[in-house]
Amino acid sequence: MRLCFLVEEQYRHDGMPLDVIRQLGAWGHQVDVLWPGRSLIPISEAIRAGSHDAWVLKTVSGGPGLTLLEAAASVGLTTVNDVRAIRGVRDKALAAVIARSSGLPVPVTYAAARPEEFAEIPTAEFPLVVKPADGSSGRAVRLVATPDRLLDPVEPDDAGAPGAPGGELLIAQPYVPNSGTDLKVYGVAGQLYATERCSPLHPAHAVRERQVPLTPEIARIAAEIGTVFGLDLYGVDILLGPDGPVVVDINDFPSFRQVPDAVARVSAAVLELARNGTAGQGSGSSTAGSPTAGQSTPGQPIAGQAKATPAAPATTSAPSSTPAPTPPFTVPPAPPVPPAAAPRPRPAASIGGGR
């Protein structure tokens, strides 16, 4: 098959998706890589019907890659994830409305262009978690204890960073009391895997990142998110609050840390989605209430399926009656990860206030 990956600057040394790109190449598939943040792209010539079997995006919220992916979809190319599904979770204000209106356990959400506007929220709902609606990687996420702290300056490390506030829409949600541990559930084309990690709002709380059992209730919520948003490759952050599970983040194409054989599983899923199409908006591949074999029952370890079987090397004809055009650009090879440096973990961004 012939695939095109869009990889933005923030992920140029990350194992996900670069290891997936290398795995697909090792299986005999042709993979082109575009770097939207540091290369000239002749977009009108590069994006044509039949150019690739699928385009795959690994990008930050607000990055240029999503526009390119939408352009690919506009000419009929398959995209992973479906572009409508990605747009639905990248805008955290939109994601909160979609999730809450679908009955998912998401906190009440407020939106404003300036943080001082949140002072109108009843004091009883404080503390609040305030963040940019298009933020990513946990940047500029703040826990605001009282209304008089809304104008406290952003931490220096977050100022000017992607996702930092700068006149864009902000959201605020009541803080959900929790243990300081986030539950991260990953969806890989219908299979679910759970891990736990330290919440970015509680960095002093020592938590060893590890696989954990996936209860039927959490599995149902995670599967329903895939259905509601039309996502095939995604991650969900869930907190166990005093009133039950609360969804505090949904993101497309996450790190898949702690997922067994993650590179092989994600690579095989990309090929399957390229062949058969993605879930698309509102018609996810998982069935709500019926999570599949990546999950476990309470008291048992995660027991995902056997290691994904590599697809046989193949050359697939472009889904068009005309020959696939040769892209008029030179794609640089994926830069190798330095042997001594492992991919740097980053806290996930949040749509919810439960951190």
N, C-alpha and C positions, 0 to 999 in steps of 0.2 A: 504494500500500500504506500501511498505518498501522502505525507502529513506535513503540516506547517505549524510550528510552535511559535507563539509570541511571548517573549520573555523580557520583562522590564528590568531596569538597572538594579533594583533592589534584590533581585533573585539571580543575578548573573553568576554567583558562586554557590548557589544552593543545590543540595542533592535532589530536592524536589522543585523543579522538574528535570534538572540536567541529567540525573541518573536514569530517568525514564526515557529521555531522548537517546541516551547511549544504549539502553536496553533495546529499544525499538530498532536502532541501527544494527545491533548485534543479531537481532532476529531476521535481518534481511530487508527491512523496510526503509524507504527513503524518507528522511526527515530534514526539512529545511527549517532554519531558525532565523527569526527576525528579532532585532533588538530595537523596539520603538523609541527608546530613550537616547540612543547614541548612534543612529544610522539614518541615512537618507533612504526613503522608501518611495519608489515610483508607484504610488498607490493605484492609479488608474490602470496601470499595466500589470502589476503584480496580482491584483485581486480580480480574477476572471472565473467564470463558470467553468468547472472541469479542471482547474489548476491543481487541486488537491482533493483527496478523499475526505479530509477533515482539517479544520483549524482548531488549535488548542491554545487557551490563554492562561498565563500565569502572570498576574499583574496586581498592582495596588489600586485601591479605590481612587477614582479620579485620574488614573493614568491614561496615556494615549492608546494603550493596547485595546481597550474595549471598543473604541471607535473603529479600529481596524477589524476587530472581530465582527462588529455589526455590519461593516462594509462587506465582509465575506458572506455573511448570512443574506445580505440584500441581493446577492447574485446567485443564491441558491445553494451555497456550500454548507455542509454540515459543520456545526461548531460544538466544541466541548468546553464547558457546559453550553446549553442553549443560551443564546445571547439574552433572551427575555428573562430567563431565570437568573442570569448574572446581574442584570440591571436591577432586578427585584430585591437582591440582597445587598448590593453595593450601596444603595441609598438606605441608610439605617432608619430614616423616618418612614420611608415607603415600606421597608421590611416589617417594621413594627405594626403598621396598619394592616398589611396583608396577613401577618401571623395572627394578630389579635382578632381580626374579623373572621378568621377561619377557626377560631376556638382554641388556638394554641396558647399555652400559659406564658404570656409576655407581659411585663409590667406596663402600667399606664404610662403613656409617652407624651411629653410636651415638646413643642418646637418653637424656636425663636431665633432671630438673627443676631441678637445681642444677649450676653449672659445676664445682664441686669433685669431683663424682662422676666426671668424665672422667679424674681422676687414676688411676683403675684401668686405663685403657687402657695397653697396653704402651708403654714409653718409645720403643721402636723405631718406633712409628707416628706420633710427633710429628715435625714440627709438625702441629697440627690447625687446621682452620678450624671455628670455633664460631659458631653463629647461632641465632636463634629459629626454631622450626619454623613459625611463622606470620608470619615477617618479610617485609618487602617493600622494594623500592627500595634494596637494599644496606645498609640500616640495621642497626647493631649486629653486623655481620659482622666477626669478629676472627680474626687469624692468631695462634695461641698456640704459641710456640716450644718450651716445655718445661712439664711438669706444674706447676712452682711458679709459672707465670705465669697459671694459670687464673682466679685471683681478682683479677687486675689490673682496675682500674675501667674501665667503658665510657667511650669518649670523650665529653666534655661535649655535643658536638653531637648525639650519639645518645641521650643520657639522656632518658627520657620521651617519645621519639618513637615513632610507630607502628612496631612491629616490634622495639623495644628490649626486652631481657630484663626481666621483672618477675614471676617466679613461673610463667611459662608453660613449656611443654616446649621444651627446647633440643636441637639436634642437633650432632654433631661428626663430621667426616670427615678422614681423612689428607690433608694438602696434597699436591697433584700438582705436581711441578716443571714449570715452563713458562716460556715466553719473556716473560711479562707481557702477552701479547696474547690477548684473548678472540675466538673466532669466534662470531658471532651469526647463526643461521639462522632466517629468518622463513617461516612457512607461511601462505599465503593461499588457503584452499579448494583445497588440493592442489598449488599452485604454490610452489616453494621459491626463496628468495633469500638470499645470504650476504653478510655484512659483517664487518669486523674492527674492534676497538676496544680501548682500554686496559683492563686488568683493574683493578677497584677496589682490589685488594690490592697493586697496583704502580702507584700514581699518578705516580711519578717517571718511569715508562717512557713516553716520548713515542710515541704511536701516532696516526696520522691516520685518523679513521674513514672507511672507504671500502668500496665493493663489491669483492668478491674472488671468484675462481673457486670453484666448488662441486664438489669431487671426488665420484666415485661413492660412495666409502665414507661420506663425511659426509652426502651426500644420502640414502643408505640409512638411516642412523641417524635423521636428522631425519624422514624419511617414516614410519619405524617408530614414532617417538614419537607422531605424529599418529594412527596406527592404534591403538596400545596405550591411549592416554589418551582417544581419541574426540574430539580437538580439531580444529577447522576453522580458527580464527585463533589463531596461537600463535608463540612464539619459543623457541629453544633455544640456550643458551650451551654451547659445546664448547671444550675445551682440547686442544691437541696435546701430550700428555704423552710421556714416554720410552717407554711401552709402547703408544702409539697414542691415538686420540681418547677423551676422557672427557667425559661429560655432566655439567655442573655447575649447570645451571639450566633449568627449564621454566616458562614463564609464559603465561597466556592473555591475549589482546588486548594485545600489547605496543605499542611506539611505531612499529614498522615504519620506523625511520629508514634512509635510503639505499635503500629499495625504490622502484624507478622507478614514478612515477605512483601513489604509495601511496594517496592519498585516493580516487582513482577506482577502484583495484583493490579496496580494502577495502569501499568503498560498494557496488560491484557484487556482491561476495561476500556482504555482509549481505542484499541483496535476494534473491540466489539461495538462500541458506540459509533465509530467511523463506518462500520459495515451496515449497521442496522438503524442508525439515527439515534438522537438523544431524546430524553423524556419530553422536553418542551414545557412551556408554561402551563402549570396547572394539571399536568398529567405525568407525574413522576413515575420512575420505574419501580419504586417500592409501593407496597400496598399498606395503607394506614391500618394499624392494628395487627398486621401480619408481617413483622420483621423476619428476615431470612437468616441463613446459616452463619453469618459472622457473629451472631449474638450468643449470649450464654444465659443460663438461668441463675437465679440467686444462689450464692454459695459455691458456684463453679467458676473456674477460670474461663476467660474468653477462649473459644474453641473454633476459630475461623475455619473455613474450608481448606482443603489441601492446597499446596502451593499452586498458583496459577500456572497453567500450562502454556509455554511460549507458543505463539502462533508460528506456523511454518512460514519460512521465507516466501514471500509472494510479491508479485507485481500485479496490482489491481488496475483495471482500466478506469479512466476517469468517468464519472457519471454524466457523460455528455457524448453526443454523436460526433463532436469535433475533437481532434487530438488535443491532449493536454498541452497548453503552451508552456514554453520554458520561461520561468520568471526572469525578467530583465534586471535582476539585481544579484549581487554576490553576497551570499550569506556567510558571515564569519563562523568558524567552528565554535562549539561551546567551550568556553575557557575552562581548563581543568581546575579542580579544587586542590589547593596546595596540600601535599601529603600529610603535613603535621597539623592541619587546621580542619576541624570538623565544622559542618554547617552551624552557624550561630543561631541558637534558638531565639525566637521572638515571641512575646506575648501576643495572643490573638486580640484583634479589635472586638468591640462589643456593640451590639445593638441595644443591649439591655442594661438596666441599672443595678443588677444584682451583685456587683463585685464588691 
